[in-house]
């Protein structure tokens, strides 16, 4: 009798889990498990929600993200949310890795970034990457803000769009998913979110993926953040018609 009861409980648990997984997949049907984890890890790193970040790390590893991919996401986010949030995230991830190792869990380390050519023209490379993200084939003439503060322009080109974007642990498509997830989760960045939603589409993220991205932000981060992201995405999609 006890065995039959135990089997019934286990069967019910399996059915419940399968139903939840099915509903989850149906709700975010355009996104893979890895992409869902990328959004959550990026969002909680950027807004500093460490309580939600740890299980997001676990989900990401279970979904197939490598240790080096997650490390690279944290590095990428510092350019948008600052070193303090990125370092907090890194510390939490390091502790989680120690914990999982102690439990006998072996996570895939993954590939490292390819060596950067010593003669890389970082200014030119960064300018080309920024043009690609902006959806243009040629490097555009300098804008007023670039002439106003050329140091900011140089750091953006040589560091963000060269030193960081040249690292091939993450594709540019993935980097933009990381970026919009971070920007959507912190306040006062609607202008930057608008640019990077366009950039995300310019490097291969689809309209369906971005609509699902907004749903994830609403469900996992907050209705306020999700509402702003939805409004900005709507404007972006209208402008691209």
N, C-alpha and C positions, 0 to 999 in steps of 0.2 A: 504493500500500500504506500509506504514511504517512497519507494523507488518510483512508482507511478506518479505520485504527486510531484516529485522532483523533476521528472521528465516533462510533466505538464508545465511547470514553471519555466523550465529551460526553453521549451518550444514557444511559450508565450513571449519570452524575452527576445528570442530570435525573430519572431514575427513583428514585434514592436520595433526592433532595431531596423529591420528591413523596410518597414513602412516609413519610419523616420528618414532613412536614407533615401528612399524613393521620393518622398516629399521634398527633401533637400535638393536632390538632383533636378526635380521638376521645377522648383522655384528659381534655381540659378542654372538653367539648362545650357546657357552659352558658355559657362565657365567650367574649367576643370577643377579637380580638387586642389591641385597645386596653385592655380590662380586664386581660388578662394582663400587659401592660406597666405598667399602673398599679400592680398588686400588686408587681411586681418593683422598680420605681423607688422606691416608697414603702418597701418592706422594706429595701432596701440603703441608702437615705438614712438611715433610722432607726437601723440597726445599724452604719452607718459602713463598710460593705464597698465601698470605692471601686473595687476591682478588678472586681467584678461590676456595679457601678453604671453604668460607662461603656457597656458593651455593652447594658445595659438601656435607657439613654437612646436609643441608636441604634435598637434594636428598636422603642421607643415611637414615635419619629419615623417610622420606616418603616411602622408600623401605622396611622399617621394622627393621632397626637397632635400638637397644635400646640405651637409654642414657648411660647406664653402659658399653655397648659394645664399644661405641665410646670413652668414657673415658679410657677404657682399651687399646684401640688402641693407644691413645696418650701416655699412660704410656709405652707401648711396644716400641714405636718409639724412645723414648729418648735414649734407649740403642744403637741405630744405627745412629741417627742424632743429638744427644745432647740435653741437657736440654733447651737451649735457644729457639730452634725451637718448642720443645714440649710445653714449657710454653706459647709461643705465640699462639700456636694452642689452648691450654686449655683456655686461656683468651678469645679468639674469640668465642669458643664454649660456654663458660659461658655467655657471652653477648648475644649470639643468644638464649640461653635457657631463659634468662630474657625477651627478646623481644617476643619470642613465647608465653611465659606465659602471658605476658601483652596483647597479641592478643587473649587470650582464647584458645590457642592450648595446648592440654594435650598430651605430648609425653610419651611413655612407658618407665618407669625407668629401668625395666629389673632386672634380678637376680644379686646378688652380688657374689663374689668369696666365695667358701667353705672355712671353717677354715682350716689352715695348721696344721698338727699334730705337737705337741710340740717337739716330739722326731725325727722329720725328719732329716735324715743325708743329709744335703744340698750338701755336696761334692759328695757323692755317687749318689744322685738323679740327680744332674746336669751332672755328668759324663755319666749316663745312658741315659739321654735325648740327650746329644750331640752324643752319639753312635747311638741312634735311628735316629737322623737327618742325620747322616753320612751314614746310611744304613747298619750298622753292628750290629750283635747280642750281641757281647761281647765288653767290654771297651778295646780299644786298648792300647798297651804300650805307655808310654810317648814319645812324639815327641821332637825333638831338641828344638823347640821354648818354649815348656813347661818347660824344664829344664833350659833354658836360662833366662826365666822370670816367675818363679812360681807364683808370685803375680797376674800377668795378668791371668794366667790359673785358679787360685783360684777364682778370681772375676767373670770370665766367668762361671765357674761351679756353684759357690754358689749363685751368684746374678742373672745373666742373665738366665741361664738354670735351676735354682732352684727357687729363689724368684719370678721371673717373670713368667717363663713357668709353674710353679705349679698352678698358678691362673687359675681356670677353667671357667672364664667368656668367654674366647675365646679358641677354640680348637687349637691343635698344627697345624692342617692344615690351619686354619685361620691366626694364628700367622705367619706362613711362607709366606702367601700371603701378609700380612702387611709388612713383612721384605723385600721381593723382590721388593715391590712397592716403599718402601723408598729408598733402595739401587739403584734402577734403575733411580731414580730421582735426585741423587746427583753425583757429579763427583769424579773420582778416586777410585771407589769401585767395579771395574769389577771382581777382584779376589774374593771378598766377595759375589758378586752377583752370580758368578759361583757356589760357595759352596752352597748357599741358594736356587738356582734353583734346584740343586740336592736334597737338603733337602726337598724342597716343594713337589717334586715328591715322596720322600721316606715316606712322611706322608699323601699322598693321593691326591695331586693336579695332574690332568691328563695333558697329553701332549696337548690336545685341549684347556684346560683351560689356560695353560701357553702361548700358541700361541695367544689366545685372549688377555691375559694379555699384551703381547708385543704390540698388536694393540692398546690397550687402552693407553699405555704409549706413543706410536707414536702420537695418535690423541689428547690426552689431555695434555700431558706434553711437548713433542717436538720431532721433527724428529731425532735430534742428540741422545737424550737419548733413543728413541725407536730403533734407528739403532744399538746402542751398545748392548742393551738388546737382540735384535734379533740375533746378532752375537754370543753373549755368550750362548743364549739358543740353537742355532744351534750346537755349540761345545758340549754342555751338552748332547743333544739328540744323537749326533753321538757317544759320549763316552759311552753311556748306551746301545748301540746295542749289 
